[in-house]
Amino acid sequence: MSSIKLFIKKNIPSILFQFFHKIGVYKNYVPYPGKIRKGDFFRTTPFSTNFGYDRGGPVDRYYIENFLQSESGTIKGRVLEIGDNDYTIRFGGSRVVHSDILHIDSSNTRATFIGDLSTSTHLPKNSFDCIILTQTLHLIYQYTQALENCYRILKPGGTLLITVPGISHIDQGEWKNIWLWSFTESSITRMLSEIFPRQNLTINTYGNVLVAAAFLYGMGLPELSKGNMDHHDPHYQVIITAKAVKPI
């Protein structure tokens, strides 16, 4: 069989392989060295420097919001969210009895708590049924302390919902100087396992090489198909999600 494949590769023009790949007949086609069509990606600047917000919305939000939707049943009771409470209201709805917001400074007049999650000892112990911590941990230098504080303020049986960036460009706006970390499934698993029982953790990754490249180039979500987004390759972790439950 290998000799037949070698004969085909030597005698069939590359353009035919490209055609078969395009129509879905030959999905494992890899261009010969020097024959890659670079196209619009052959550039040193992105299409957007704003995570694709100006091209229909960020690619990574697809995974973040699908994760929160799948865990919406845990967004209930008293809920703490960082920065604002948009996701609390959107995915918790009538299950939310009390919505709290933690913000880094007093510029957010809607915030019920002010401070850094890693040092905010004034947050009440054993008080929250759910904490929504999306795309925040990479901005906190002492992220381990932040996770320990989340454990402290969760009620027994409460749920921490986390999303963190894996493959990403660095923000060029207000967060550029405090964009400190990127994570992997392994690092998040190890970090959380030092605080929560391992059996109380559910950790997943999302992305593939196309999504990672599209996200780095600043493409918007409408520019990719659902099939593109849903294909999972654990070697290209664009987003890592974690659900951690505090023991009763």
N, C-alpha and C positions, 0 to 999 in steps of 0.2 A: 504493500500500500504506500509506503514512504517513497518508493522509487516512482510510483505513478504521480504522486503529489509533486515530486521534484521535476518530473518531465513536464507536468502542466505549468508549473511556475516558470520553467525555462522557455516554454514555447507559446504561452498565451500572453498577449500584450497586457501590460499593467492597466491600461485603460478599461479593459474588459472586467478585471477584478474590481476596479473602482465602480463600474456600472452595477455589477452583481451585488456589491456591498450596499450601494445606494438603494436598490430595490428590495434589499433584505434577504437575498438568496445566499450570499456569502458573508456572514456576519463577522467572521474572524479575519477579515482582510486587514493587512498591515502594509502600508506603502513601502516600496523598496527604498533603501537609503538614497537620499537625494531627490526622491520623487514625491515628497509630501507637498500637497497644495496648501500653502500657508494662508492664503486668502486674507480676510479681514482681521485675523488674529496676528498677522505679521506686522506688528507695531510695538513700540516701546511705551506707549501711553494708553490708559484705559479708555473705554467709551464713556464711562461715568466715574467721577471721583466721590460720588455720594451714595455708594452701595446700591446703585440702581433705582433709588427713589424717583429719579427724574426719567426713568425708562419703564415705569409701570409698577415699581415696587421691588424690594430686595428679594433675591433668590432664597436666602437663608430663612426668611420669615415663613416660607411654606412649611419647613420642617418644624420650626418653633411653634407655630400656631396649630399645626396638626397634632403635635405632642400635647399641647394644652387642651385641645378639644378631646383627645383620647383620655385625658385625666381629669376632665371637667367635673366628674362626680366627687373628686377630692377637694375641689375649690368651694368650700362651704364654711358656715359658721363665721368665726372671726378670721379674716384674711389680711395678711401683710404683703404688700407689693412694693418694689423699689422704684422710686422716681415718679410713678403715677399709678392709677388703679384701673387703667383701660382694660387690661386682660382680666382683672378680677371681675369687673362688671360684665364684660363680654362673655366669659366662659363660666362664671359662677352664677350670674343671674340672681334669681330669687333664693337660691341656696345660701347666699351670703347674708349674714345677719349684721355684721359690722365690717367695714372696709377701712384699713389703715394704710397710710403711705409713709415710707421712710425716704427722706431726701437728704443729700449730702450737705445742703445749706438751706438757709431760710428764704431763698429766692422763690421757692415753690410755696405759695400761700395755702395750697390745699394739703400740704404735708401735715400729718399728725405727729410725726417724730422727725427730729433733725439730727443728723450725725452720720458717721462712717459705720457701716455694718460690723466692721472688725473691732471697733472700740466702743460701740454704743451699749454700755452697761446699763443705761437707763431704760432700755427696752424690757418690758415686764416678763419675768420668768413664767414658763408653762402657760402661755396666754393665747397662742395662735393655733387654730385648727389647720391652717395652710399658709405657707410662705411661697410666693411666686418670685423666683430669682432668675430672671431671664437676661442674658447678655450683660451681666454685671460683674461677675467674679473676676474677669480678666482686667478690670479697672481697679482692683483692690490689691495693694501690695501684700498685706498680711491676709491672704485669702483663707488660710487654715483657721485663723482666729475668727474670720467671718462665718465659716461653716460651724465652728464650735458655738458661736453665738446663736446661730440659727437653731441648733440642737437645744440650746438652753431655753430659748423663748417659745419653742413649739410645745403644745400640750402633748401629754402622752397619747400616742395614737395619731398625732398630727403628721402632716405630709409636707415635705420640702420638694418643690418642683424647680429643677435647675436646667438651664440651657447655657452652653458656653461655646465660643468659637474654636474651631480647629484650624482649618485652612481659611485664612482671611487676609485682606489688606488692612492696613492701619488707618483709622479715622483721620481725616485731614482737617476736622473741625475742632469742636470744643474738647474732645476726648483724646486728641493726639498725644498730649504730653503725659497722660496717665494710662495709656494703653500698654499694659505691662506684660501680659501673658497670652499664650495660646495653650490649648490642652489637647489631650488624647483620651480615648476610652480607658487606657491603662492608668494614666495619671489620675483621672477623676475617680476611677474605681478604688485605687489605692488611698487617695485622700479621704473619700467618704467612708471607706472601710475602717479607718482609724477612729471614726466618730460614731457611725451607725453600725449596727450588726449587719454583716454581709448579706444575710438572708432577707434583710429589709430593703435592699437596693435593687432597682431595675434601671439598667444603663444601656443606652442604644446609641448608635452612630448613624449618620445620614450623609449621603453624597456619593459622587463618582467623579472620574477625571473630567468629564464634560461639565458637570455642575461646578466643580472647583475652578476650572478655567474660566467659565462664564462669570462666576462670582468675582474672581480676581479682575476680570476685564470690566466689571461694572454693568454687565447685562441685566435687564429687568426680568422678573418672573414671567411675564407674558411671552418672552422670546424663547422660552423653553417649553416643551410639551410635558404633560403629566408623566408619560413614559420615561422621558429624560430624567425627570426629578425622582421618580420612584425606584429607578435602578440603583441597587445598593452595592457599593464596593468598599469594604472596610479599610482599604488602604488609602482612601481619599475622604477623610473625615472632615466635612465642612462644618457640621454641627454635632455636638454630643449632648444628649439629654439624660437627665437622671431624676429618678423618683426615689426619695429616701423617707422612710417612715420611722418615727420615734417609737420605741417600744412602749407598750402600756404598762 
